[in-house]
Amino acid sequence: MENTLSRDARFAGLSRTEKGALMELKPTYFGTMLSLATVAFGLIAAGAWNKFISDLIAIFLKPGSGVLAELIYAVIVTIIAILVVQHLGKLAERGSEPKA
């Protein structure tokens, strides 16, 4: 009960427009936090894949073949990036099509 009263007291001096703006801020805040958490987990996953691909290339190439290994790694990562971006583009197109 006390929490409700103190919250109402905080909004007491605000106009209807200001209260509406504050209520719209809440979903925006949660959307931003969700986006940030998604990016953070994406970076963690990218780091794991980076390590995996590097170790996989090291299995097939002898030590000391640094430039060749880096070239192969760059090609693999570029191909993966292109495939993912193309797939996301197709998903975005499907999502933006008007529904009949």
VMD Tcl script that builds the backbone (N, CA, C; Angstrom):
set m [mol new atoms 300]
animate dup $m
set s [atomselect $m all]
$s set {name element resname resid chain x y z} {
  {N N MET 1 A 0.828 -1.191 0.000}
  {CA C MET 1 A 0.000 0.000 0.000}
  {C C MET 1 A 0.870 1.251 0.000}
  {N N GLU 2 A 1.917 1.233 0.783}
  {CA C GLU 2 A 2.794 2.403 0.883}
  {C C GLU 2 A 3.478 2.680 -0.448}
  {N N ASN 3 A 3.893 1.607 -1.164}
  {CA C ASN 3 A 4.548 1.769 -2.448}
  {C C ASN 3 A 3.611 2.427 -3.459}
  {N N THR 4 A 2.338 2.042 -3.465}
  {CA C THR 4 A 1.359 2.633 -4.375}
  {C C THR 4 A 1.163 4.110 -4.075}
  {N N LEU 5 A 1.100 4.445 -2.806}
  {CA C LEU 5 A 0.914 5.845 -2.435}
  {C C LEU 5 A 2.116 6.688 -2.841}
  {N N SER 6 A 3.314 6.180 -2.611}
  {CA C SER 6 A 4.499 6.964 -2.950}
  {C C SER 6 A 4.626 7.120 -4.462}
  {N N ARG 7 A 4.234 6.091 -5.223}
  {CA C ARG 7 A 4.281 6.189 -6.682}
  {C C ARG 7 A 3.263 7.210 -7.172}
  {N N ASP 8 A 2.053 7.176 -6.620}
  {CA C ASP 8 A 1.032 8.147 -6.991}
  {C C ASP 8 A 1.469 9.565 -6.625}
  {N N ALA 9 A 2.152 9.698 -5.506}
  {CA C ALA 9 A 2.624 11.017 -5.081}
  {C C ALA 9 A 3.672 11.550 -6.054}
  {N N ARG 10 A 4.492 10.671 -6.624}
  {CA C ARG 10 A 5.500 11.110 -7.590}
  {C C ARG 10 A 4.852 11.639 -8.860}
  {N N PHE 11 A 3.718 11.050 -9.267}
  {CA C PHE 11 A 3.036 11.466 -10.484}
  {C C PHE 11 A 2.048 12.598 -10.249}
  {N N ALA 12 A 1.830 12.999 -9.009}
  {CA C ALA 12 A 0.789 13.977 -8.682}
  {C C ALA 12 A 0.990 15.312 -9.386}
  {N N GLY 13 A 2.213 15.776 -9.539}
  {CA C GLY 13 A 2.453 17.078 -10.138}
  {C C GLY 13 A 2.589 17.051 -11.650}
  {N N LEU 14 A 2.430 15.892 -12.275}
  {CA C LEU 14 A 2.626 15.781 -13.717}
  {C C LEU 14 A 1.314 15.946 -14.471}
  {N N SER 15 A 1.421 16.498 -15.659}
  {CA C SER 15 A 0.238 16.617 -16.506}
  {C C SER 15 A -0.071 15.264 -17.133}
  {N N ARG 16 A -1.223 15.182 -17.775}
  {CA C ARG 16 A -1.612 13.935 -18.431}
  {C C ARG 16 A -0.619 13.549 -19.529}
  {N N THR 17 A -0.153 14.532 -20.266}
  {CA C THR 17 A 0.810 14.291 -21.340}
  {C C THR 17 A 2.125 13.757 -20.779}
  {N N GLU 18 A 2.571 14.343 -19.687}
  {CA C GLU 18 A 3.824 13.894 -19.064}
  {C C GLU 18 A 3.675 12.478 -18.517}
  {N N LYS 19 A 2.532 12.174 -17.929}
  {CA C LYS 19 A 2.294 10.816 -17.424}
  {C C LYS 19 A 2.286 9.820 -18.575}
  {N N GLY 20 A 1.665 10.209 -19.690}
  {CA C GLY 20 A 1.642 9.332 -20.858}
  {C C GLY 20 A 3.029 9.083 -21.406}
  {N N ALA 21 A 3.848 10.127 -21.418}
  {CA C ALA 21 A 5.225 9.983 -21.904}
  {C C ALA 21 A 6.019 9.043 -21.004}
  {N N LEU 22 A 5.801 9.138 -19.702}
  {CA C LEU 22 A 6.491 8.239 -18.783}
  {C C LEU 22 A 6.036 6.802 -18.962}
  {N N MET 23 A 4.759 6.587 -19.223}
  {CA C MET 23 A 4.256 5.237 -19.415}
  {C C MET 23 A 4.788 4.637 -20.720}
  {N N GLU 24 A 5.003 5.489 -21.753}
  {CA C GLU 24 A 5.580 5.011 -23.001}
  {C C GLU 24 A 7.063 4.714 -22.851}
  {N N LEU 25 A 7.703 5.361 -21.918}
  {CA C LEU 25 A 9.130 5.167 -21.691}
  {C C LEU 25 A 9.419 3.753 -21.204}
  {N N LYS 26 A 8.542 3.196 -20.426}
  {CA C LYS 26 A 8.761 1.872 -19.848}
  {C C LYS 26 A 8.951 0.789 -20.919}
  {N N PRO 27 A 8.039 0.649 -21.911}
  {CA C PRO 27 A 8.279 -0.361 -22.954}
  {C C PRO 27 A 9.540 -0.067 -23.760}
  {N N THR 28 A 9.833 1.195 -24.001}
  {CA C THR 28 A 11.045 1.553 -24.733}
  {C C THR 28 A 12.275 1.124 -23.959}
  {N N TYR 29 A 12.257 1.338 -22.654}
  {CA C TYR 29 A 13.375 0.953 -21.798}
  {C C TYR 29 A 13.585 -0.554 -21.854}
  {N N PHE 30 A 12.500 -1.315 -21.718}
  {CA C PHE 30 A 12.625 -2.769 -21.746}
  {C C PHE 30 A 13.082 -3.258 -23.114}
  {N N GLY 31 A 12.614 -2.610 -24.178}
  {CA C GLY 31 A 13.059 -2.981 -25.517}
  {C C GLY 31 A 14.545 -2.735 -25.696}
  {N N THR 32 A 15.018 -1.619 -25.166}
  {CA C THR 32 A 16.446 -1.303 -25.241}
  {C C THR 32 A 17.267 -2.301 -24.439}
  {N N MET 33 A 16.793 -2.632 -23.256}
  {CA C MET 33 A 17.523 -3.598 -22.424}
  {C C MET 33 A 17.551 -4.977 -23.088}
  {N N LEU 34 A 16.460 -5.367 -23.720}
  {CA C LEU 34 A 16.424 -6.636 -24.435}
  {C C LEU 34 A 17.418 -6.630 -25.587}
  {N N SER 35 A 17.481 -5.525 -26.312}
  {CA C SER 35 A 18.435 -5.413 -27.421}
  {C C SER 35 A 19.877 -5.498 -26.927}
  {N N LEU 36 A 20.168 -4.816 -25.834}
  {CA C LEU 36 A 21.527 -4.852 -25.287}
  {C C LEU 36 A 21.908 -6.244 -24.810}
  {N N ALA 37 A 20.982 -6.935 -24.157}
  {CA C ALA 37 A 21.258 -8.298 -23.693}
  {C C ALA 37 A 21.481 -9.231 -24.880}
  {N N THR 38 A 20.698 -9.048 -25.945}
  {CA C THR 38 A 20.852 -9.878 -27.136}
  {C C THR 38 A 22.218 -9.658 -27.769}
  {N N VAL 39 A 22.637 -8.413 -27.863}
  {CA C VAL 39 A 23.955 -8.106 -28.429}
  {C C VAL 39 A 25.059 -8.695 -27.554}
  {N N ALA 40 A 24.914 -8.593 -26.242}
  {CA C ALA 40 A 25.936 -9.131 -25.334}
  {C C ALA 40 A 26.081 -10.639 -25.512}
  {N N PHE 41 A 24.953 -11.352 -25.565}
  {CA C PHE 41 A 25.037 -12.801 -25.766}
  {C C PHE 41 A 25.549 -13.132 -27.163}
  {N N GLY 42 A 25.218 -12.297 -28.144}
  {CA C GLY 42 A 25.739 -12.497 -29.488}
  {C C GLY 42 A 27.251 -12.372 -29.541}
  {N N LEU 43 A 27.786 -11.406 -28.801}
  {CA C LEU 43 A 29.252 -11.253 -28.748}
  {C C LEU 43 A 29.916 -12.446 -28.073}
  {N N ILE 44 A 29.286 -12.960 -27.035}
  {CA C ILE 44 A 29.832 -14.139 -26.358}
  {C C ILE 44 A 29.835 -15.332 -27.312}
  {N N ALA 45 A 28.725 -15.511 -28.042}
  {CA C ALA 45 A 28.647 -16.609 -29.012}
  {C C ALA 45 A 29.677 -16.419 -30.128}
  {N N ALA 46 A 29.856 -15.185 -30.584}
  {CA C ALA 46 A 30.840 -14.914 -31.635}
  {C C ALA 46 A 32.247 -15.261 -31.164}
  {N N GLY 47 A 32.549 -14.938 -29.915}
  {CA C GLY 47 A 33.862 -15.289 -29.368}
  {C C GLY 47 A 34.072 -16.794 -29.310}
  {N N ALA 48 A 33.021 -17.517 -28.942}
  {CA C ALA 48 A 33.121 -18.980 -28.891}
  {C C ALA 48 A 33.338 -19.557 -30.289}
  {N N TRP 49 A 32.584 -19.047 -31.279}
  {CA C TRP 49 A 32.767 -19.518 -32.644}
  {C C TRP 49 A 34.148 -19.137 -33.184}
  {N N ASN 50 A 34.645 -17.980 -32.823}
  {CA C ASN 50 A 35.974 -17.544 -33.225}
  {C C ASN 50 A 37.019 -18.558 -32.750}
  {N N LYS 51 A 36.935 -18.920 -31.501}
  {CA C LYS 51 A 37.888 -19.886 -30.923}
  {C C LYS 51 A 37.752 -21.247 -31.611}
  {N N PHE 52 A 36.512 -21.690 -31.811}
  {CA C PHE 52 A 36.283 -22.993 -32.443}
  {C C PHE 52 A 36.864 -23.046 -33.854}
  {N N ILE 53 A 36.561 -22.029 -34.670}
  {CA C ILE 53 A 37.052 -22.028 -36.053}
  {C C ILE 53 A 38.572 -21.939 -36.086}
  {N N SER 54 A 39.148 -21.134 -35.210}
  {CA C SER 54 A 40.613 -21.040 -35.147}
  {C C SER 54 A 41.235 -22.384 -34.784}
  {N N ASP 55 A 40.661 -23.057 -33.798}
  {CA C ASP 55 A 41.190 -24.369 -33.390}
  {C C ASP 55 A 40.996 -25.411 -34.486}
  {N N LEU 56 A 39.866 -25.342 -35.185}
  {CA C LEU 56 A 39.604 -26.283 -36.271}
  {C C LEU 56 A 40.614 -26.107 -37.395}
  {N N ILE 57 A 40.923 -24.886 -37.749}
  {CA C ILE 57 A 41.913 -24.621 -38.795}
  {C C ILE 57 A 43.290 -25.093 -38.340}
  {N N ALA 58 A 43.597 -24.897 -37.063}
  {CA C ALA 58 A 44.902 -25.316 -36.541}
  {C C ALA 58 A 45.085 -26.832 -36.626}
  {N N ILE 59 A 43.997 -27.582 -36.576}
  {CA C ILE 59 A 44.095 -29.047 -36.684}
  {C C ILE 59 A 44.588 -29.442 -38.072}
  {N N PHE 60 A 44.110 -28.762 -39.097}
  {CA C PHE 60 A 44.425 -29.154 -40.470}
  {C C PHE 60 A 45.669 -28.473 -41.039}
  {N N LEU 61 A 46.140 -27.418 -40.427}
  {CA C LEU 61 A 47.336 -26.732 -40.910}
  {C C LEU 61 A 48.455 -26.882 -39.896}
  {N N LYS 62 A 49.648 -27.055 -40.413}
  {CA C LYS 62 A 50.786 -27.213 -39.509}
  {C C LYS 62 A 51.115 -25.882 -38.825}
  {N N PRO 63 A 51.685 -25.924 -37.641}
  {CA C PRO 63 A 52.081 -24.687 -36.962}
  {C C PRO 63 A 53.093 -23.914 -37.805}
  {N N GLY 64 A 52.982 -22.607 -37.785}
  {CA C GLY 64 A 53.896 -21.768 -38.550}
  {C C GLY 64 A 53.310 -21.308 -39.865}
  {N N SER 65 A 52.128 -21.791 -40.215}
  {CA C SER 65 A 51.504 -21.350 -41.472}
  {C C SER 65 A 50.491 -20.246 -41.159}
  {N N GLY 66 A 50.958 -19.217 -40.464}
  {CA C GLY 66 A 50.105 -18.158 -39.940}
  {C C GLY 66 A 49.294 -17.424 -40.983}
  {N N VAL 67 A 49.924 -16.997 -42.078}
  {CA C VAL 67 A 49.215 -16.207 -43.078}
  {C C VAL 67 A 48.153 -17.054 -43.767}
  {N N LEU 68 A 48.488 -18.280 -44.098}
  {CA C LEU 68 A 47.535 -19.157 -44.756}
  {C C LEU 68 A 46.357 -19.447 -43.817}
  {N N ALA 69 A 46.654 -19.709 -42.567}
  {CA C ALA 69 A 45.593 -19.981 -41.595}
  {C C ALA 69 A 44.683 -18.767 -41.429}
  {N N GLU 70 A 45.261 -17.584 -41.384}
  {CA C GLU 70 A 44.454 -16.369 -41.239}
  {C C GLU 70 A 43.600 -16.126 -42.475}
  {N N LEU 71 A 44.132 -16.432 -43.665}
  {CA C LEU 71 A 43.358 -16.290 -44.895}
  {C C LEU 71 A 42.165 -17.249 -44.893}
  {N N ILE 72 A 42.421 -18.494 -44.550}
  {CA C ILE 72 A 41.332 -19.479 -44.499}
  {C C ILE 72 A 40.288 -19.058 -43.476}
  {N N TYR 73 A 40.743 -18.616 -42.331}
  {CA C TYR 73 A 39.826 -18.157 -41.283}
  {C C TYR 73 A 38.989 -16.983 -41.781}
  {N N ALA 74 A 39.611 -16.023 -42.432}
  {CA C ALA 74 A 38.892 -14.855 -42.936}
  {C C ALA 74 A 37.855 -15.254 -43.981}
  {N N VAL 75 A 38.185 -16.188 -44.847}
  {CA C VAL 75 A 37.243 -16.649 -45.869}
  {C C VAL 75 A 36.053 -17.351 -45.218}
  {N N ILE 76 A 36.321 -18.222 -44.250}
  {CA C ILE 76 A 35.235 -18.945 -43.569}
  {C C ILE 76 A 34.309 -17.979 -42.846}
  {N N VAL 77 A 34.877 -17.049 -42.115}
  {CA C VAL 77 A 34.055 -16.089 -41.366}
  {C C VAL 77 A 33.260 -15.202 -42.321}
  {N N THR 78 A 33.854 -14.803 -43.436}
  {CA C THR 78 A 33.149 -13.982 -44.414}
  {C C THR 78 A 31.971 -14.738 -45.022}
  {N N ILE 79 A 32.174 -15.995 -45.354}
  {CA C ILE 79 A 31.082 -16.802 -45.920}
  {C C ILE 79 A 29.948 -16.945 -44.909}
  {N N ILE 80 A 30.290 -17.227 -43.659}
  {CA C ILE 80 A 29.268 -17.345 -42.619}
  {C C ILE 80 A 28.519 -16.027 -42.461}
  {N N ALA 81 A 29.243 -14.923 -42.437}
  {CA C ALA 81 A 28.610 -13.606 -42.276}
  {C C ALA 81 A 27.661 -13.311 -43.436}
  {N N ILE 82 A 28.063 -13.619 -44.647}
  {CA C ILE 82 A 27.211 -13.379 -45.815}
  {C C ILE 82 A 25.940 -14.211 -45.728}
  {N N LEU 83 A 26.081 -15.484 -45.375}
  {CA C LEU 83 A 24.905 -16.353 -45.266}
  {C C LEU 83 A 23.935 -15.867 -44.192}
  {N N VAL 84 A 24.466 -15.464 -43.057}
  {CA C VAL 84 A 23.610 -14.991 -41.967}
  {C C VAL 84 A 22.893 -13.700 -42.356}
  {N N VAL 85 A 23.613 -12.766 -42.966}
  {CA C VAL 85 A 23.008 -11.490 -43.353}
  {C C VAL 85 A 21.940 -11.711 -44.426}
  {N N GLN 86 A 22.198 -12.598 -45.386}
  {CA C GLN 86 A 21.196 -12.894 -46.407}
  {C C GLN 86 A 19.950 -13.510 -45.774}
  {N N HIS 87 A 20.131 -14.430 -44.858}
  {CA C HIS 87 A 19.002 -15.073 -44.185}
  {C C HIS 87 A 18.197 -14.051 -43.380}
  {N N LEU 88 A 18.887 -13.182 -42.665}
  {CA C LEU 88 A 18.196 -12.142 -41.894}
  {C C LEU 88 A 17.447 -11.180 -42.814}
  {N N GLY 89 A 18.020 -10.878 -43.965}
  {CA C GLY 89 A 17.345 -10.020 -44.936}
  {C C GLY 89 A 16.053 -10.648 -45.440}
  {N N LYS 90 A 16.093 -11.948 -45.703}
  {CA C LYS 90 A 14.887 -12.647 -46.151}
  {C C LYS 90 A 13.828 -12.646 -45.047}
  {N N LEU 91 A 14.253 -12.862 -43.809}
  {CA C LEU 91 A 13.308 -12.831 -42.707}
  {C C LEU 91 A 12.699 -11.434 -42.539}
  {N N ALA 92 A 13.506 -10.405 -42.726}
  {CA C ALA 92 A 13.001 -9.031 -42.606}
  {C C ALA 92 A 12.004 -8.724 -43.715}
  {N N GLU 93 A 12.259 -9.226 -44.925}
  {CA C GLU 93 A 11.320 -9.008 -46.020}
  {C C GLU 93 A 9.986 -9.683 -45.741}
  {N N ARG 94 A 10.024 -10.898 -45.214}
  {CA C ARG 94 A 8.785 -11.605 -44.866}
  {C C ARG 94 A 8.007 -10.867 -43.792}
  {N N GLY 95 A 8.737 -10.310 -42.837}
  {CA C GLY 95 A 8.082 -9.601 -41.746}
  {C C GLY 95 A 7.494 -8.276 -42.157}
  {N N SER 96 A 8.025 -7.658 -43.211}
  {CA C SER 96 A 7.546 -6.335 -43.628}
  {C C SER 96 A 6.470 -6.397 -44.701}
  {N N GLU 97 A 6.193 -7.593 -45.238}
  {CA C GLU 97 A 5.161 -7.724 -46.268}
  {C C GLU 97 A 3.790 -7.473 -45.638}
  {N N PRO 98 A 2.936 -6.727 -46.353}
  {CA C PRO 98 A 1.588 -6.499 -45.814}
  {C C PRO 98 A 0.800 -7.800 -45.806}
  {N N LYS 99 A 0.027 -7.986 -44.746}
  {CA C LYS 99 A -0.777 -9.198 -44.617}
  {C C LYS 99 A -2.137 -8.980 -45.257}
  {N N ALA 100 A -2.564 -9.979 -45.999}
  {CA C ALA 100 A -3.844 -9.860 -46.704}
  {C C ALA 100 A -5.018 -10.155 -45.812}
}
mol reanalyze $m
mol bondsrecalc $m
mol representation Tube
mol addrep $m
